[in-house]
Every structure is written in structure tokens, then in C-alpha cells.
């Protein structure tokens, strides 16, 4: 089949597996927090590629890193290490609780590695019977069979045959339910410090304290999935830094490459020692091109100016959404933290988050949803304040059309 000179949305249905239902528009260019489609229509980006484009589109530091490394070395495999990987691992260790880093290509891969490590650690230290993984309803940890089984959403995990075993789900922020299933056979708890796909639901500080205490009591590992919350999204480099609960394993992806696929699993030396040579691996993980871009991302994001700027932008976006809601009465609340916010449908608009997303696109604004009842916002961490203001104007127009069609 020859490639058409003009590629259309209809061609997606001809040549792509039908597991996605993409928008009718096809973006072709982006700069900062604005995107243009094939027809030249402009959109303000409040979606950030699902919390990935932490520095917007075509940020000069990332473009520069891509070009520079692209003319040096792209790939070696893990038969050899490389300088960008060593530099990035050192930066991550220096900036976090971790001693050791494992590189992968996606959040799912980082979470797969974390779960395998937790099981291996428990087996080595305490025996094969210590295998229970506790996770939470409405969680999302990726699309591999292990991670989708640990994620607490049946719509994503059912229909593929027998699942990995010894996985227990309990309601998020429910201390009594967690205590009821915890035992010495628990090897790990996996959780998002702020649930993303599940509806922008923050972990209660008391709940986090109890999770940590139970893990310590029963010799279980605490895994923080910071694929969406990490790399500045909540106004700290990683969300665990908001309080005093430190995980044993942390996963990071999405924003780590600012749009280029890269992920990492971070942990301590004592735990990492159980992934001995040959027990896990990745052909592309830690390749020089991805790590060079990851270095550029961290150099920009992990600065007081950007992290403090996230909190300023959060307030602008939150205030703007609340102002719109005061006028149109469509949300029950605006929740979340940093630049990961969710506008929750009130009783009158239950199940209609997708309608708000579609209406926003029609007004030149890219947003997200988190389930059927939450419009999700995850813009660039450095989005200009003028773009926040203009994006809110466009969102208000979309809301107005739904309220009074």
C-alpha cells in the first residue's frame, strides 16, 4: 500500500489496530504550550501528552540535547554502559533517596521491574510464601499483564485469561481495609501518591503513614509509582518529597524524557542487590539518546525557579477553574495538586467528562479525562501565564456550550 501525500484520520482506521479512538485532528507542529494541526488550527495544550511534555513542545534545551547526542551515539545495548546513562543515574541518585537506578523505556516497564524486584527480594530474604502484592482500586500502573493486573481497574485487566496471582486490591485511603489484608505474607504495596487515571485522588497523609508503618512491621516493600506525579508535576521533584514517607522503590517515566521515551526504577542498594546479573533487562533501556534528553530535562526542571513556578501556575489554573464553575455550576470540586488537577463532574453532569474534552478541542484547547467524571489538566510545568489565561477563556467557552447548547 502506498503512502498518501495527505494523511487523514480515516487512514488510521485503515492501517492501525483499533485499540485507540484518536481525535479527528492530526497535530503536525508544536512550540511551547501551543500546537497546530494539518489545517493550521491552533490549540493550547493543557494535556501535556498525558503529563509527559513537562517543558512543552520543542523546548530548546531538549532539542539541543537531541541534536548533539544524535550526532554522537544512539544505541549500544547493555553489553556496554554509556556516559549519558551514568550521568543521569548519578543525578537521580543525588536528588533522591535512592542508591541505584535501572533504566527502561516506559512507566509500565519500570513498574514491571519494580514488581519483579519486590517479589525476588521477598523470595530471597523470606521464602516463596511471601508473595502478596497489595494495590488499590482505581489504580493504574501500566499495560503489561503484570502491571495491568496490579492496577485496580477490571476494564483494563479482564479478558486476557488467567492473571498473575497473589494480588490484593483495597480501596484507596481506607486504613481499615488495608490493615485487614496485610500480613507477613505481604511482599509489597504498590501505590500512586496521587492517583492519576483513577480520578486525581490524593493520598491522605495519615494513610501514607499507616502504609509505611505496616510495610515496616511486616517486612514489605513500599513501591511508589511516580510515573505521572514525578519530575516536578506536583511542585516537588518527586511527590514523596511533600512529606516524610519515603518509599523503598520509586518508578519514574513520562516527564523524565519530556516526550522522549525513557523510564527508571530507583531503589536502595540493599534491595537492588537482589536483581543479580541476568535476572532482568531491557535492550533499549538506558540508551544514550534517551538519557541525554533525560539529563537535559532534569537540569531544567530540578531548579527552584521551575518547581516554585509550578505552584504559582497551579493557583492560576485552580482559581480560573473555580471561577468558571462559580458561573456555570458543573463541577463538584477541583482537586489534585501542582499541575495535575481534576475538575470533577457534579450530579447533573455525571459521566460527561468526555463531552467537556470534545467541546474543549472544538474551542482550541487540549485537555484530558480521568475516568468518566473528571476532566484532567496536566499542562507544561513552564506554560506561560498568558497561555493559562487564554486556555481558561477557551475552556469557559466549551463549558458554556455544554451548559446552554
C-alpha positions in Angstrom: 0.0 0.0 0.0 1.4 3.4 -1.0 1.5 6.2 1.5 -0.8 9.1 0.6 0.6 12.6 0.3 -2.2 13.8 2.5 -2.6 11.6 5.6 -6.1 11.7 7.2 -7.8 10.4 10.3 -9.7 8.0 8.1 -6.4 6.3 7.3 -5.9 5.5 11.0 -8.9 3.2 10.8 -7.4 1.5 7.7 -3.9 0.8 8.9 -3.9 0.9 12.7 -5.0 -1.7 15.3 -8.4 -0.4 16.6 -7.4 -0.2 20.3 -7.4 3.6 20.2 -10.0 6.2 19.2 -7.9 9.3 18.5 -9.3 12.7 17.9 -10.2 13.9 14.4 -7.4 16.4 14.4 -3.9 15.5 13.5 -1.3 17.8 15.1 1.8 18.5 13.0 3.7 21.1 14.9 4.2 22.3 18.5 6.0 25.1 20.2 5.9 25.7 23.9 2.3 25.2 25.0 0.7 25.6 21.6 0.1 23.0 18.9 -1.1 23.4 15.3 -2.9 20.8 13.2 -2.8 20.0 9.5 -5.3 22.8 8.7 -3.3 25.3 10.7 -5.7 25.5 13.6 -4.0 26.4 16.9 -4.6 24.7 20.2 -3.4 25.5 23.7 -2.1 22.4 25.4 -3.5 21.7 28.8 -2.9 17.9 28.3 0.9 17.7 28.0 0.8 14.4 26.3 -0.7 12.9 29.5 1.7 14.6 31.8 4.7 13.9 29.6 5.6 17.2 27.9 6.8 18.8 31.1 8.7 21.5 29.2 6.1 21.9 26.4 6.8 21.2 22.8 10.3 21.6 21.2 11.9 23.2 24.3 15.3 24.5 23.1 17.2 22.5 25.8 15.7 19.2 24.7 16.0 19.9 21.0 19.7 20.8 21.6 20.4 17.6 23.6 18.7 15.5 20.9 20.7 17.1 18.1 24.0 16.9 20.0 23.7 13.3 21.1 22.1 12.3 17.8 25.4 13.1 16.1 27.4 11.1 18.7 25.9 7.8 19.7 22.4 6.4 19.7 22.4 2.9 20.9 24.8 0.2 22.3 22.6 -2.2 24.3 23.5 -3.1 27.9 26.6 -5.1 26.8 28.2 -1.7 27.4 27.3 1.3 29.5 27.5 4.9 28.3 28.2 8.4 29.6 24.7 9.9 29.3 23.3 6.9 31.3 25.9 7.2 34.0 25.3 11.0 34.3 21.6 10.7 34.5 21.7 7.8 37.1 24.1 9.9 39.2 21.7 12.9 39.0 18.8 10.8 40.1 20.7 9.2 43.0 22.0 12.6 44.1 18.5 14.1 44.0 16.5 11.3 45.8 16.6 8.7 48.5 17.9 6.1 46.0 21.3 4.5 45.7 20.7 2.6 42.5 18.9 3.1 39.1 17.6 0.8 36.5 16.6 2.3 33.1 13.7 1.2 30.9 11.5 2.8 28.2 8.1 3.3 29.7 6.2 3.5 33.0 4.8 0.0 32.6 8.4 -1.3 32.1 9.6 0.5 35.2 6.7 -0.8 37.2 7.2 -4.3 35.9 10.8 -4.1 37.1 9.7 -2.9 40.5 7.2 -5.7 41.0 9.7 -8.3 39.9 12.3 -6.9 42.2 9.9 -6.9 45.1 9.0 -10.5 44.5 12.6 -11.5 44.1 13.7 -9.6 47.2 10.9 -11.3 49.3 11.7 -14.7 48.0 15.5 -14.4 48.6 15.0 -13.0 52.1 11.9 -14.7 53.5 10.9 -17.5 51.2 8.4 -18.2 48.4 5.3 -17.9 50.5 5.9 -14.2 50.9 4.4 -13.2 47.6 1.3 -11.0 48.3 1.2 -7.6 46.5 -1.3 -5.1 47.8 -2.6 -2.4 45.4 -5.6 -0.1 45.3 -8.9 0.2 43.5 -8.8 2.6 40.5 -5.0 2.5 40.4 -3.1 2.4 37.1 0.3 1.0 36.7 0.7 0.2 33.0 -0.4 -2.3 30.4 1.8 -5.3 30.7 0.0 -8.3 32.1 1.6 -8.0 35.5 1.1 -4.2 35.8 -2.4 -4.2 34.5 -3.3 -6.9 37.0 -1.8 -4.9 39.8 -3.7 -1.8 38.6 -7.2 -1.9 40.2 -9.3 -1.4 37.1 -11.0 -4.5 35.7 -11.8 -2.8 32.4 -8.1 -2.9 31.6 -7.2 -6.3 33.0 -10.1 -8.6 32.3 -10.5 -10.7 29.1 -6.9 -11.9 28.7 -7.1 -15.2 30.6 -5.6 -16.2 33.9 -3.9 -13.3 35.7 -0.8 -13.2 37.9 -1.7 -14.4 41.3 -1.4 -13.1 44.9 -2.5 -9.6 44.1 -5.0 -8.0 46.6 -6.9 -4.7 45.9 -8.3 -2.5 48.6 -10.0 1.0 48.4 -7.6 3.9 48.3 -7.2 5.9 51.6 -9.1 3.1 53.5 -6.9 2.3 56.5 -9.2 -0.4 58.0 -9.4 -2.2 54.7 -5.6 -2.1 54.3 -5.0 -3.4 57.8 -7.4 -6.2 57.2 -5.4 -7.7 54.3 -1.9 -7.0 55.5 0.2 -9.9 56.9 3.7 -11.4 57.0 3.0 -12.9 53.5 2.8 -9.4 52.1 5.8 -8.6 50.0 5.0 -5.2 48.7 2.5 -2.4 48.5 2.3 -0.5 45.2 0.6 2.9 45.1 0.5 6.2 43.3 0.9 9.1 45.8 -1.8 10.8 43.8 -3.9 8.6 41.6 -4.0 9.9 38.1 -6.1 7.7 35.8 -8.3 6.8 38.7 -9.6 10.3 39.1 -7.0 12.7 40.5 -7.2 11.4 44.1 -4.5 12.4 46.5 -3.3 10.0 49.2 -4.2 11.2 52.7 -1.1 11.9 54.8 -2.3 9.7 57.6 -2.9 6.9 55.1 0.6 7.2 53.8 2.0 7.0 57.4 0.0 3.8 58.0 1.1 2.2 54.8 4.8 2.9 55.7 4.3 1.6 59.2 2.6 -1.6 58.0 5.3 -2.2 55.5 8.0 -1.8 58.2 6.1 -4.1 60.6 5.7 -6.9 58.1 9.0 -6.6 56.2 7.2 -5.5 53.0 8.5 -3.0 50.4 6.7 0.2 49.6 6.6 1.0 45.9 5.7 4.5 44.8 4.5 4.7 41.2 5.5 8.2 40.3 5.2 7.8 36.6 2.7 10.6 36.5 3.4 12.6 39.7 7.2 12.7 39.2 9.7 15.1 37.7 8.1 18.3 39.1 4.5 17.6 38.3 3.3 18.4 41.9 5.8 21.2 42.6 8.5 18.9 44.1 10.9 16.8 42.0 9.1 13.7 43.3 5.8 13.6 45.1 7.2 11.7 48.1 9.2 14.8 48.9 6.0 16.5 50.0 6.1 14.6 53.3 8.2 12.3 55.4 7.1 9.0 53.9 9.9 7.6 51.8 9.4 4.6 49.5 11.7 1.6 49.1 11.3 1.6 45.3 10.2 4.5 43.1 9.3 4.4 39.4 9.5 7.4 37.1 8.8 7.9 33.4 6.5 10.2 31.4 8.1 13.6 32.1 11.6 12.2 32.6 12.1 12.4 28.9 9.9 15.4 28.2 8.4 13.5 25.3 11.2 11.1 24.5 10.6 7.5 25.8 12.6 6.8 29.0 11.8 5.4 32.4 13.7 4.5 35.6 13.3 2.4 38.7 15.0 3.9 41.8 15.8 1.9 44.9 18.4 1.3 47.7 21.5 -0.8 47.4 20.2 -3.4 49.8 17.2 -4.0 47.6 18.9 -3.6 44.3 21.4 -6.3 45.1 18.7 -8.9 44.5 18.5 -8.1 40.8 21.6 -10.0 40.0 23.1 -10.3 36.6 20.7 -11.8 34.1 17.5 -11.5 36.3 16.1 -8.6 34.4 16.9 -6.5 31.4 16.0 -4.2 28.6 17.5 -3.8 25.1 16.8 -0.1 24.8 16.8 0.8 28.5 19.4 3.5 29.3 20.3 4.1 25.7 22.5 7.2 25.1 19.9 9.2 23.2 17.2 8.9 25.7 19.5 9.5 28.7 21.0 12.6 27.1 17.5 14.1 26.8 16.7 12.9 30.4 19.7 14.8 31.6 18.5 18.0 29.9 15.0 17.6 31.4 16.4 17.3 34.9 18.8 20.2 34.5 15.8 22.4 33.7 13.1 21.0 35.9 15.1 20.4 39.1 15.5 24.0 39.9 13.8 26.3 42.4 12.5 28.6 39.6 10.6 25.8 37.8 9.4 23.9 40.9 8.2 27.1 42.6 6.7 28.2 39.3 4.6 25.0 39.2 2.9 26.2 42.5 2.2 29.6 41.0 0.7 28.1 37.9 -1.3 25.7 39.9 -3.0 28.6 41.7 -3.7 30.4 38.5 -5.3 27.3 36.9 -7.2 26.3 40.1 -8.6 29.8 40.6 -9.6 30.0 36.9 -11.4 26.7 37.0 -13.2 27.7 40.3 -14.2 31.0 38.7 -15.7 29.2 35.7 -17.5 26.8 38.0 -19.0 29.6 40.1 -20.6 30.9 36.9 -21.8 27.6 35.3 -22.1 25.1 38.3 -20.8 22.0 36.5 -18.1 20.6 38.9 -18.4 19.3 42.5 -14.8 20.2 43.2 -11.4 20.9 41.6 -8.9 18.5 43.2 -5.3 17.4 42.8 -2.0 19.2 43.3 0.6 21.1 41.3 -0.1 20.9 37.6 -2.1 17.6 37.9 -5.6 18.9 38.6 -9.0 17.3 38.1 -12.4 19.0 37.7 -15.0 16.6 39.0 -18.5 16.4 37.4 -21.3 17.3 39.8 -24.5 15.2 40.0 -26.1 17.0 37.0 -23.2 16.2 34.7 -22.3 12.6 35.8 -20.5 10.6 33.2 -20.0 13.5 30.8 -16.3 14.4 31.2 -15.6 13.3 27.6 -18.2 15.8 26.4 -16.1 18.6 28.0 -12.9 17.3 26.4 -14.6 17.2 23.0 -16.1 20.7 23.4 -12.6 22.0 24.5 -11.0 20.7 21.3 -13.6 22.5 19.3 -12.6 25.7 21.1 -8.9 25.2 20.5 -7.9 23.6 23.9 -6.4 20.2 24.5 -7.4 18.6 27.8 -7.7 15.0 29.3 -10.1 12.9 31.2 -9.5 10.6 34.2 -12.5 8.3 34.1 -15.9 9.3 33.0 -16.4 12.0 35.7 -13.1 14.0 35.8 -11.6 16.5 33.3 -7.9 16.3 33.9 -5.4 19.1 33.3 -1.6 18.4 33.1 0.0 21.2 31.1 3.7 22.0 30.8 5.4 22.9 34.0 6.6 26.1 32.3 3.5 27.1 30.5 3.4 30.9 30.1 0.8 32.5 32.4 -0.7 34.1 29.3 -1.4 30.7 27.9 -3.1 29.6 31.1 -5.3 32.6 30.9 -6.2 32.1 27.2 -6.7 28.3 27.8 -9.2 29.1 30.5 -11.0 31.5 28.2 -11.3 28.7 25.7 -12.4 26.2 28.4 -15.1 28.6 29.6 -16.5 28.8 26.0 -16.6 25.0 25.9 -18.4 24.8 29.3 -20.9 27.4 28.2 -21.8 25.5 25.1 -22.4 22.3 27.1 -24.5 24.1 29.7 -26.6 26.0 27.1 -26.3 24.2 23.8 
